[in-house]
């Protein structure tokens, strides 16, 4: 996984991993979730990918738009 840059220094996200149709996100508490095009919607997954690479806004986006629409909890 790639460490999340956390440019705001307030994010609850620690790392992420991108694939063609999904993103895995590890939160600071150690829990990892898989978000897929099917579970979350392609537009949302693509936006989460952009925010992950930018290192800013991903946690807020998930809490405001995605909520609990993950495909799997991996831990």
VMD Tcl script that builds the backbone (N, CA, C; Angstrom):
set m [mol new atoms 225]
animate dup $m
set s [atomselect $m all]
$s set {name element resname resid chain x y z} {
  {N N UNK 1 A 0.840 -1.186 0.000}
  {CA C UNK 1 A 0.000 0.000 0.000}
  {C C UNK 1 A 0.886 1.252 0.000}
  {N N UNK 2 A 0.343 2.310 -0.538}
  {CA C UNK 2 A 1.049 3.583 -0.621}
  {C C UNK 2 A 0.637 4.436 0.590}
  {N N UNK 3 A 1.584 4.981 1.326}
  {CA C UNK 3 A 1.212 5.853 2.438}
  {C C UNK 3 A 0.438 7.079 1.937}
  {N N UNK 4 A -0.635 7.414 2.629}
  {CA C UNK 4 A -1.430 8.594 2.292}
  {C C UNK 4 A -0.666 9.830 2.753}
  {N N UNK 5 A -0.527 10.829 1.894}
  {CA C UNK 5 A 0.284 12.012 2.205}
  {C C UNK 5 A -0.285 12.843 3.346}
  {N N UNK 6 A -1.602 12.826 3.518}
  {CA C UNK 6 A -2.256 13.506 4.644}
  {C C UNK 6 A -1.798 14.963 4.761}
  {N N UNK 7 A -1.963 15.716 3.707}
  {CA C UNK 7 A -1.492 17.099 3.666}
  {C C UNK 7 A -2.172 17.982 4.699}
  {N N UNK 8 A -3.383 17.616 5.124}
  {CA C UNK 8 A -4.074 18.418 6.141}
  {C C UNK 8 A -3.593 18.085 7.552}
  {N N UNK 9 A -2.898 16.969 7.700}
  {CA C UNK 9 A -2.403 16.478 9.000}
  {C C UNK 9 A -3.534 16.087 9.945}
  {N N UNK 10 A -4.777 15.966 9.428}
  {CA C UNK 10 A -5.920 15.620 10.269}
  {C C UNK 10 A -6.656 14.384 9.772}
  {N N UNK 11 A -6.176 13.751 8.740}
  {CA C UNK 11 A -6.896 12.650 8.121}
  {C C UNK 11 A -6.837 11.383 8.948}
  {N N UNK 12 A -7.899 10.612 8.861}
  {CA C UNK 12 A -7.940 9.306 9.495}
  {C C UNK 12 A -7.481 8.206 8.565}
  {N N UNK 13 A -6.875 8.563 7.441}
  {CA C UNK 13 A -6.436 7.588 6.448}
  {C C UNK 13 A -4.923 7.430 6.516}
  {N N UNK 14 A -4.474 6.170 6.491}
  {CA C UNK 14 A -3.042 5.891 6.584}
  {C C UNK 14 A -2.424 5.505 5.242}
  {N N UNK 15 A -3.163 4.733 4.408}
  {CA C UNK 15 A -2.584 4.240 3.158}
  {C C UNK 15 A -3.700 3.844 2.195}
  {N N UNK 16 A -3.310 3.624 0.943}
  {CA C UNK 16 A -4.263 3.227 -0.091}
  {C C UNK 16 A -3.576 2.363 -1.126}
  {N N UNK 17 A -4.395 1.640 -1.881}
  {CA C UNK 17 A -3.896 0.825 -2.987}
  {C C UNK 17 A -4.908 0.916 -4.120}
  {N N UNK 18 A -4.449 1.300 -5.292}
  {CA C UNK 18 A -5.319 1.478 -6.450}
  {C C UNK 18 A -5.309 0.250 -7.349}
  {N N UNK 19 A -6.449 -0.049 -7.947}
  {CA C UNK 19 A -6.524 -1.026 -9.033}
  {C C UNK 19 A -7.492 -0.472 -10.064}
  {N N UNK 20 A -7.690 -1.186 -11.149}
  {CA C UNK 20 A -8.513 -0.664 -12.249}
  {C C UNK 20 A -9.917 -0.272 -11.813}
  {N N UNK 21 A -10.563 -1.125 -11.019}
  {CA C UNK 21 A -11.966 -0.877 -10.693}
  {C C UNK 21 A -12.235 -0.797 -9.195}
  {N N UNK 22 A -11.170 -0.503 -8.428}
  {CA C UNK 22 A -11.366 -0.424 -6.980}
  {C C UNK 22 A -10.242 0.356 -6.311}
  {N N UNK 23 A -10.445 0.617 -5.038}
  {CA C UNK 23 A -9.426 1.219 -4.187}
  {C C UNK 23 A -9.542 0.577 -2.806}
  {N N UNK 24 A -8.403 0.203 -2.250}
  {CA C UNK 24 A -8.347 -0.268 -0.867}
  {C C UNK 24 A -7.847 0.898 -0.033}
  {N N UNK 25 A -8.466 1.087 1.111}
  {CA C UNK 25 A -8.065 2.176 1.989}
  {C C UNK 25 A -7.842 1.638 3.393}
  {N N UNK 26 A -6.643 1.900 3.931}
  {CA C UNK 26 A -6.349 1.555 5.314}
  {C C UNK 26 A -6.487 2.823 6.146}
  {N N UNK 27 A -7.326 2.738 7.145}
  {CA C UNK 27 A -7.541 3.865 8.036}
  {C C UNK 27 A -6.499 3.850 9.157}
  {N N UNK 28 A -6.363 4.962 9.842}
  {CA C UNK 28 A -5.359 5.104 10.892}
  {C C UNK 28 A -5.551 4.094 12.017}
  {N N UNK 29 A -6.764 3.606 12.201}
  {CA C UNK 29 A -7.018 2.615 13.253}
  {C C UNK 29 A -6.619 1.201 12.834}
  {N N UNK 30 A -6.105 1.057 11.602}
  {CA C UNK 30 A -5.635 -0.230 11.107}
  {C C UNK 30 A -6.641 -1.003 10.272}
  {N N UNK 31 A -7.884 -0.571 10.251}
  {CA C UNK 31 A -8.896 -1.262 9.456}
  {C C UNK 31 A -8.744 -0.909 7.987}
  {N N UNK 32 A -8.928 -1.906 7.124}
  {CA C UNK 32 A -8.792 -1.719 5.686}
  {C C UNK 32 A -10.102 -2.090 5.012}
  {N N UNK 33 A -10.543 -1.230 4.098}
  {CA C UNK 33 A -11.793 -1.435 3.380}
  {C C UNK 33 A -11.536 -1.423 1.879}
  {N N UNK 34 A -12.318 -2.220 1.174}
  {CA C UNK 34 A -12.271 -2.269 -0.279}
  {C C UNK 34 A -13.509 -1.579 -0.829}
  {N N UNK 35 A -13.305 -0.605 -1.684}
  {CA C UNK 35 A -14.381 0.112 -2.368}
  {C C UNK 35 A -14.267 -0.222 -3.850}
  {N N UNK 36 A -15.341 -0.737 -4.441}
  {CA C UNK 36 A -15.309 -1.141 -5.845}
  {C C UNK 36 A -16.292 -0.319 -6.662}
  {N N UNK 37 A -16.109 -0.375 -7.992}
  {CA C UNK 37 A -17.070 0.290 -8.877}
  {C C UNK 37 A -18.473 -0.221 -8.619}
  {N N UNK 38 A -18.591 -1.510 -8.351}
  {CA C UNK 38 A -19.902 -2.115 -8.133}
  {C C UNK 38 A -20.529 -1.662 -6.814}
  {N N UNK 39 A -19.752 -1.614 -5.753}
  {CA C UNK 39 A -20.319 -1.280 -4.437}
  {C C UNK 39 A -20.510 0.213 -4.236}
  {N N UNK 40 A -19.620 0.996 -4.803}
  {CA C UNK 40 A -19.574 2.419 -4.513}
  {C C UNK 40 A -19.992 3.287 -5.690}
  {N N UNK 41 A -19.824 2.760 -6.885}
  {CA C UNK 41 A -20.081 3.526 -8.102}
  {C C UNK 41 A -18.767 3.973 -8.713}
  {N N UNK 42 A -18.672 3.862 -10.021}
  {CA C UNK 42 A -17.415 4.176 -10.714}
  {C C UNK 42 A -16.976 5.613 -10.484}
  {N N UNK 43 A -17.891 6.556 -10.565}
  {CA C UNK 43 A -17.504 7.957 -10.379}
  {C C UNK 43 A -16.918 8.196 -8.992}
  {N N UNK 44 A -17.523 7.585 -7.979}
  {CA C UNK 44 A -17.024 7.749 -6.610}
  {C C UNK 44 A -15.645 7.117 -6.453}
  {N N UNK 45 A -15.451 5.931 -7.016}
  {CA C UNK 45 A -14.143 5.274 -6.929}
  {C C UNK 45 A -13.079 6.117 -7.628}
  {N N UNK 46 A -13.394 6.641 -8.787}
  {CA C UNK 46 A -12.422 7.476 -9.505}
  {C C UNK 46 A -12.099 8.745 -8.725}
  {N N UNK 47 A -13.094 9.334 -8.089}
  {CA C UNK 47 A -12.841 10.524 -7.271}
  {C C UNK 47 A -11.979 10.167 -6.055}
  {N N UNK 48 A -12.235 9.033 -5.435}
  {CA C UNK 48 A -11.429 8.609 -4.298}
  {C C UNK 48 A -9.984 8.365 -4.727}
  {N N UNK 49 A -9.789 7.808 -5.907}
  {CA C UNK 49 A -8.433 7.610 -6.425}
  {C C UNK 49 A -7.715 8.950 -6.590}
  {N N UNK 50 A -8.407 9.918 -7.181}
  {CA C UNK 50 A -7.794 11.246 -7.379}
  {C C UNK 50 A -7.414 11.874 -6.038}
  {N N UNK 51 A -8.312 11.788 -5.069}
  {CA C UNK 51 A -8.052 12.378 -3.759}
  {C C UNK 51 A -6.926 11.638 -3.039}
  {N N UNK 52 A -6.874 10.330 -3.191}
  {CA C UNK 52 A -5.805 9.546 -2.560}
  {C C UNK 52 A -4.438 9.980 -3.088}
  {N N UNK 53 A -4.323 10.098 -4.395}
  {CA C UNK 53 A -3.054 10.507 -5.006}
  {C C UNK 53 A -2.697 11.936 -4.598}
  {N N UNK 54 A -3.697 12.803 -4.508}
  {CA C UNK 54 A -3.460 14.198 -4.119}
  {C C UNK 54 A -3.070 14.316 -2.647}
  {N N UNK 55 A -3.495 13.349 -1.824}
  {CA C UNK 55 A -3.155 13.388 -0.403}
  {C C UNK 55 A -3.989 14.338 0.416}
  {N N UNK 56 A -5.153 14.683 -0.086}
  {CA C UNK 56 A -6.009 15.637 0.630}
  {C C UNK 56 A -7.471 15.414 0.275}
  {N N UNK 57 A -8.331 15.379 1.298}
  {CA C UNK 57 A -9.776 15.358 1.092}
  {C C UNK 57 A -10.426 13.989 1.036}
  {N N UNK 58 A -9.656 12.920 1.101}
  {CA C UNK 58 A -10.221 11.583 0.934}
  {C C UNK 58 A -11.129 11.187 2.097}
  {N N UNK 59 A -10.700 11.418 3.299}
  {CA C UNK 59 A -11.504 11.051 4.463}
  {C C UNK 59 A -12.837 11.803 4.471}
  {N N UNK 60 A -12.793 13.087 4.193}
  {CA C UNK 60 A -14.019 13.886 4.150}
  {C C UNK 60 A -14.947 13.402 3.038}
  {N N UNK 61 A -14.374 13.077 1.881}
  {CA C UNK 61 A -15.190 12.590 0.769}
  {C C UNK 61 A -15.894 11.296 1.147}
  {N N UNK 62 A -15.173 10.389 1.780}
  {CA C UNK 62 A -15.781 9.122 2.173}
  {C C UNK 62 A -16.900 9.354 3.177}
  {N N UNK 63 A -16.657 10.164 4.188}
  {CA C UNK 63 A -17.676 10.369 5.219}
  {C C UNK 63 A -18.891 11.131 4.699}
  {N N UNK 64 A -18.711 11.989 3.716}
  {CA C UNK 64 A -19.821 12.784 3.204}
  {C C UNK 64 A -20.557 12.140 2.036}
  {N N UNK 65 A -19.864 11.321 1.243}
  {CA C UNK 65 A -20.464 10.811 0.011}
  {C C UNK 65 A -20.570 9.295 -0.087}
  {N N UNK 66 A -19.592 8.597 0.433}
  {CA C UNK 66 A -19.525 7.152 0.250}
  {C C UNK 66 A -20.133 6.411 1.436}
  {N N UNK 67 A -19.835 6.896 2.621}
  {CA C UNK 67 A -20.318 6.316 3.874}
  {C C UNK 67 A -19.986 4.840 3.970}
  {N N UNK 68 A -20.959 3.964 4.071}
  {CA C UNK 68 A -20.697 2.536 4.287}
  {C C UNK 68 A -20.881 1.687 3.035}
  {N N UNK 69 A -20.721 2.283 1.871}
  {CA C UNK 69 A -20.893 1.531 0.614}
  {C C UNK 69 A -19.596 0.843 0.185}
  {N N UNK 70 A -18.935 0.193 1.098}
  {CA C UNK 70 A -17.726 -0.558 0.763}
  {C C UNK 70 A -18.113 -1.975 0.352}
  {N N UNK 71 A -17.238 -2.615 -0.393}
  {CA C UNK 71 A -17.490 -3.990 -0.847}
  {C C UNK 71 A -17.102 -5.014 0.216}
  {N N UNK 72 A -16.029 -4.695 0.975}
  {CA C UNK 72 A -15.540 -5.662 1.938}
  {C C UNK 72 A -14.685 -4.967 2.982}
  {N N UNK 73 A -14.752 -5.480 4.200}
  {CA C UNK 73 A -13.834 -5.067 5.262}
  {C C UNK 73 A -12.767 -6.150 5.311}
  {N N UNK 74 A -11.517 -5.786 5.129}
  {CA C UNK 74 A -10.463 -6.769 4.908}
  {C C UNK 74 A -9.723 -7.187 6.170}
  {N N UNK 75 A -9.971 -6.575 7.282}
  {CA C UNK 75 A -9.271 -6.944 8.521}
  {C C UNK 75 A -10.186 -7.694 9.467}
}
mol reanalyze $m
mol bondsrecalc $m
mol representation Tube
mol addrep $m
